C-alpha cells in the first residue's frame, strides 16, 4: 500500500508519469487525477487527450492548474490521487505572477491535510546546466525548492531515470 504522500521525480520524458500511474493503478481504491497542465496549443490538447484515453474511464480527472490546493481539500479519504505535475503547477503560478512562497505553503499544507493518499509527479531540473537567463534561473531555483519541500514531507521519494525507479526515501510497496 502506498504511503500518505509520495513524490516521483524525473527529467522530461524520463518515465516518471508512467511509473506514478502504475503505482496508483496497483491500488484498488478510487483513482483521481489532478491535472495542472493548461492546453494552450493543438499539440498540448492532443497530448491531454492521449493521456485521458490512456488512463481510461476508471479515473476521475480534476483540472486544477492554479487551484490545486483547493482540489486536494475536497477529496474522499478512500481515494488515491495522482497530482501531475508540480512543475506545471509552479509554471502556472509564475506566469500568473502569484506570490510563489505563499502558494507553496498553501500546496504543502493541502498535501499534508488531504484525507486521500497522494502521489505527486515533478520534474528534477537541477541536473542540467545553469540557465542563461534570469527567468529560467528563477524557475529552476523555485522548482528545486518546491521539490525539496515536498520530498521532506513525503514518506516515499523516487527518482525515475530512463524508466527505472531509484528509491531516495522510504520503500516501494
Secondary structure as GFF3:
##gff-version 3
##sequence-region A 1 173
A	DSSP	beta_strand	5	10	.	.	.	ID=ss1
A	DSSP	alpha_helix	16	25	.	.	.	ID=ss2
A	DSSP	beta_strand	31	35	.	.	.	ID=ss3
A	DSSP	alpha_helix	42	55	.	.	.	ID=ss4
A	DSSP	beta_strand	59	63	.	.	.	ID=ss5
A	DSSP	alpha_helix	68	73	.	.	.	ID=ss6
A	DSSP	beta_strand	80	84	.	.	.	ID=ss7
A	DSSP	alpha_helix	86	95	.	.	.	ID=ss8
A	DSSP	alpha_helix	100	113	.	.	.	ID=ss9
A	DSSP	beta_strand	117	123	.	.	.	ID=ss10
A	DSSP	alpha_helix	134	153	.	.	.	ID=ss11
A	DSSP	beta_strand	156	161	.	.	.	ID=ss12
A	DSSP	beta_strand	164	169	.	.	.	ID=ss13
###
